[in-house]
Amino acid sequence: MRKLFLALFLIVASVSVNAQFDKGTKYANLSLTGFDMSYSKNTKFHFGLEAMGGYFVAKDWMVDGRFGYNHQGGADMNTLELGAGCRYYFQKTGVFVGGGLLYEFNGVAGFKNNYIHFTPEAGYCFYVNHYVSIEPAVYCNVCMNEFSDASRIGLKLGVGFYF
């Protein structure tokens, strides 16, 4: 089993970085989030889904919009997220860095707080083919309103589609 996993990893890692990072390329991504550490003492479990769409405005530069859903156990709080940002892709390596702003809101009684987050992230694109990539990333949602209880650092795993 280890040999099979190693062989698959080497095949994926050896595929050349050849996604379309040219101006005018469209991008869509679906991610699982919530592999994170929360600063909040009320949150015991976190699971999230994120959908992202983007457009390359210049070579290697993409602007994006995001919509997400999070379930946080312990506090039994479900939140929705809406955000915008940008990414820069290092074309030779497949590494990307990005950042943006995210608005998090919820409707659970007793938890009517709405937060604004600054969201830096860094990740890597493992290309399956010219149009599809698997994208693990590290993110940090830094809350501007309540840093200690609403900020998160974590991992996400997504599948990106380039059109």
N, C-alpha and C positions, 0 to 999 in steps of 0.2 A: 504494500500500500504506500509506503514511504517513497519507493522508487517511482511509482506512478504519479504521485503528487509532485515530486521533484521534476520529473519529465514534463508534466503539464506546466509547471511554473517556468521552466527554462524555455519552453516553446512560446509561452505568452510574453516573457521578458525579452525574447530575441526578435519578436516581430518589430519591424522598424516603425519608428514614430512617423506616421505619414497621414495623420488626419488633416482635414482641410481647415487650416487656420487662416485662410485668406479672407479678405473683406467680402462681406455678403453671405457668408456661410451661416446657416441657422443651426441652432443647438437645442436639444431637449434632454432632460435628465430626470430620472426617478431614483430617489435615495432612501435608504433606511438610516435613521439617525437614532441617537439615544444610547450609543455605546459611550457613555460619558460619566464624568464626575461632576456632581452638582455641589455648589457651595451651600445650598439650602439644607437646613437641618430637618425640614419637613418632607423632603423628597427621598423616598426609598428606592423607587424604580422609575425609569423613564424610557419611553418608547416613542419614536416619531417617524413620520413619513414626510418626504419633501418632494415637490415637483418644481422643476426649474426650466425656464426657457431663456434662450439667449440669442444674440445676434453679434457677429464679428463686425465691428465698425471700422477696424483697421487690421492690418496683418498682426496676428497674435494677440489682439485686444478684443475682449468680448464684454458687452453689457448684458446684464441678466435681470430677470424678475423671478421671484420665488413665492411659493405658497406652501405652507406646511401645517401639519397637525401633530400635536404632542399629547401623550397621556403620561401624567406624573403620578405614580403611586405614593402612598403615604399621605399626601395632601388631597388625593382624589381630585385632581385638577386637570381638566382638559383645556388645551389652548390652541388657538389658531395663530399662524404667523403669516405676515405679508411683508415682502422686502424687495429691495433692488440693490444691485452692486455691479462690480466689474471684476474681470479676471485677466491675468496676463499668462500666456502659455510660453514656456521655453521650448521652442519647436524641436530642437535637437535631442532633448532629453525626455520630454513628456511631462515634466514637472509644471505645475501651475500654482500661482498664488493669487489670492483675491481678497476682496473686502467689500463691505456694504453696510447698509442700515436695515434693520428688521424691526417691524412693529408686532408685538405679541399681545394678544388680547384674549380674554376668557369671559365666560358668562356664568360661572358657577357661583351660587349664592355664598356670600362671605368672602369671596376672592375676586373682587371687581377691579383689581389692579391691572393696568395696561402698561407695558414696558417697551422702551426703545433700546435696542441692542446695536452695538458696533460689532461686526462679524468678520474678523480676519480668518482666513483659512489657507491651507497649503495641501496639495495632494499630488497624485501621480496618475497618469493615464496608461493603463495596460490595454493595448489595442487588439481587439478580436479580429477586426478587418478594417477597411478604409473608413467605414461609417459608424462603427460601434466600438465603445471602449468601456472597460470596467475601471471605476475611479474611486479608490479609497482616499480619504482625506482626513486631516486633523482640523478641527475648528475650535474657535473660542467665541462664545456669545457673551460679550461684555455688556452688562446692563448699565445703562446710563442713569436710571432712576434709583435702583436699589442694588448696588454692586454685590453686597455680601449674600443676599438670599436669592437673587435671580440670575446670576452669572453661571455659565456652564463651559466646561472644556470637554471635548469628546472626539469620537471618531464617527465617520459615516462611510457608508459603502453605497455607491451609486452605479448606474448604467447610463452612459452618455450616448446620444445619437447625433451624428453630424449630417446635415442635409445640404 
